[in-house]
Amino acid sequence: MATPSKTPLDKSASAMSRKHNSARFEAYNRLQAAAVAFGEKVPIPEIVALGGQSDGKSSLLEALLGFRFNVREVEMGTRRPLILQMVHDPSAPDPRCRFQEEDSEEYGSPVVLASAIADIIKSRTEALLKNTKAAVSSKPIVMRAEYAHCPNLTIIDTPGFVLKAKKGEPETTPEEILDMVKSLASPPHRILLFLQQSSVEWCSSLWLDSIREIDPTFRRTIIVVSKFDNRLKEFSDRWEVDRYLSASGYLGDNTRPFFVALPKDKSTISNDEFRRQISQVDFEVLRHLRDGIKGGFDEEKFRPHIGFGCLRDYLESELHKRYKEAAPATLALLEQRCSEVTTELGKMESKIQATSDIAHLRRSAMLYAASISNHVGALIDGAADPAPEQWGKTTMEEQSQSGLGGWPGVTADIKPPNATLRLYGGAAFERVMHEFRCAAYSIECPPVSREKVANILLAHAGRGGGRGVTEAAAEIARAAARSWLAPLLDTACDRLAFVLGNLYDLALERNHSRDSEYGRKSEKMDGYIGFHAALRHAYNHFMKDLARQCKQLVRHHLDSVTSPYSQVCYENEFQGGFGSSATSFYKSAGPFCVELTDGGSAAHDEIMRDQENIPPQRNGQQTTPGKGTEAREALRDSQMTVPETPSPDQPCDAILAGAKKDFGNGIDVGVRKRVSRLTGNSRNADHMRVQNGGGLLFGAGDGGLRSGSAYSEICSTAAHHFARIREVLVERSVASTLNSGFLTPCRDRLVLALGLDLFAVNDERFMDMFVAPGAIDVLQNERQSLQKRQKILQSCLNEFKSVARAL
């Protein structure tokens, strides 16, 4: 029977089909090279070879290439993926192999010796692993092979699965290889080529379950049984061979494995001899199945899956089929990526142009700084976004993170209301103010030694006058107030500055979230690291200046109330009805007297019980000083003779009874409308003067009078004076000063201060924030890279459009 011959029309159609396939293949090869060079995530149909080490992957690759390059003899175990781009070129009788340069789409010069291919793969692998200090790497090596005897095929060879790391490798190497291979095989556009030796039973396969995890139904998996000739000698009857070839009990009815055997000759032979041996092995396998097995095998069912030649033809046709199916989606994706890269390039051009357009850059920076300042003001006024649960701080966190710890000189555990709530902005500011009040009222006038009292008292007595006891007590109180209240004021200023300093990061978050929420096209300043650093520095500098100024102001108030010329220690009551502020302390404290945490009532009671967190309460039983019987007694006793040299231990009941009444009640801040009794006190002092130098009366009084000492009375009076100074300072001065010294400037002057610091400079200094040394070069390099990527992607797009039109 004559063999049918192809007509000229058939030959023409076949040639046209091969031409289209070749053009499509070249287009995908170039796209794959660009994807590897630029890190593009393009879903190109690719074949990924998987299997255990020594399962025959490298031998299969050599057979597909049509020549040997001894990959399997290199002690690598290929720790990097190897992308083999095989190009069928009838004009290349000898293989032309080139490696793609690392981080570039360009290919190097052709490799002359095939034996050098393995050395290049090994050296590149070792160099990368040394730099990354890793055992494996997912960054592929790309090799392009043009040869007259290889198909148009691209395969990604992966590191083989191993059970145990090689000597010198980390123990985790097997797990790292498995994870890397799974990540390479997971994309649904990739075809899995899984190899397993024929000597391994399906039921005991080590790696089949791993492949099932990636592709449970083997829908995109091609299974290859390698070294098939080793298993043939075990079969004698047809049913044994057919049952083994079907493998339906393990792989499913729709999965047909390929059975391949390759030459075992390891000697150096020519490429022609190598291909002849491959064909010879295929022939011998088929001859054994037909003649060596009783009854042969089901040739109609299994013949297309036996032999290397069948596998090679199937892989080539399957890949080209996937290429054709994926061409429309690939074309659409390329158009999208070209558009995106063009947009990125436009942004880069704008950024480079902005470095020369100083006016535009100034305007953008000013608007950004103003936006941040507005957000700071909103946070002070009571904003609740971003989430306080995430961005706020408790009292304990503020103390620890500010580095200030507790309040100096305060031994009591200060726990203001809402201490456990996470607050920021104006709420946290008010909580710190309340905490300061609690700390101040928890401090008592410290004890004073007899020597100090004697030195102060006798010095006043030596200067003459009849108010030595009063002056001594006032001096002691003033010194104690300066010593103990000054550190509290400094700490309060530092804590408040810390609370307000934290608002910068919250303002950045609000600015970013608002832009995202409303889709605003605000001025993008993200890339200008120098500007952001300068803006943060200016903000922190502004807060430090506020803290320094507030410290000076509150110290001035402290100096005023502790001045010898201040009348605070001699006032029995605050004029103008200020005494009402003591009983209404928690009104002035604002909402922080309302405990919002769980168990707030109990915490409030504990504060009221254990700490002197409020001004002294008014005693309803007290009478106006000077109107009681005891005061009149003191006045009569003031006519007694005064000893010449007083002593702190001498009795002073008669004199100090009146003084105690006058000044002891001075801490009472009830709502009694009366003026200072300085005039009355002076009048009483006049009665205390005597003719022998005006000494104070310390001698024994009438036998019916109580006994006591100047020391105890001075200490008691000093404590009352200290409480008066503390209350006047905390209630009259500090609260309003800190509010006006911190909050008002943050609302009204922050944007101006930032503007003066950042923008009131010449253009050269201004541009230092945006153009760091070498920054222009970096931007230009990025632009050049984007231009190159745009050019390659546009070239691939045009090529795919041509292929699509030809289909």
Secondary structure, DSSP 8 states (H G I E B T S, - for coil): -------HHHHHHHHHHHHHHHHHHHHHHHHHHHHHHHT------EEEEEEBTTSSHHHHHHHHHTS---GGGSTT--SS-EEEEEEE-TT-SS-EEEEB-TTSS-B---BS-THHHHHHHHHHHHHHHHHHT-S-----EEEEEEETTS-SEEEEE---B-SS--TTS-TTHHHHHHHHHHHHH-STTEEEEEEEETTS-GGG-SSHHHHHHH-TT-TTEEEEEESTHHHHTT--BHHHHHHHHH-HHHH-TT---EE-------S---HHHHHHHHHHHHHHHHHIIIIISBT---HHHHGGGBSHHHHHHHHHHHHHHHHHHHHHHHHHHHHHHHHHHHHHHHHHHHHHHHTT-HHHHHHHHHHHHHHHHHHHHHHHHT---S-HHHH-B-HHHHHHHHT--S-TT--S----TTTTS-B-HHHHHHHHHHHHHHHHHT-------HHHHHHHHHHHHHT-SS-HHHHHHHHHHHHHHHHHHHHHHHHHHHHHHHHHHTHHHHHHHHHHHHHHHHT------TT-HHHHHHHHHHHHHHHHHHHHHHHHHHHHHHHHHTSTT--GGG-SS-GGGTTHHHHTHHHHTGGGGS--STTHHHHHHHHHHHS--S-----TT---TTSSHHHHHHHHHTTS---SS--TTS--HHHHHHHHHHHHGGG---S------HHHHHHHHHHH--TTT-----S---TTS----HHHHHHHHHHHHHHHHHHIIIIIIIHHHHIIIIIHHHHHTHHHHHHHHHHSS-HHHHHTTT--TTHHHHHHHHHHHHHHHHHHHHHHHHHHHHHHHH-
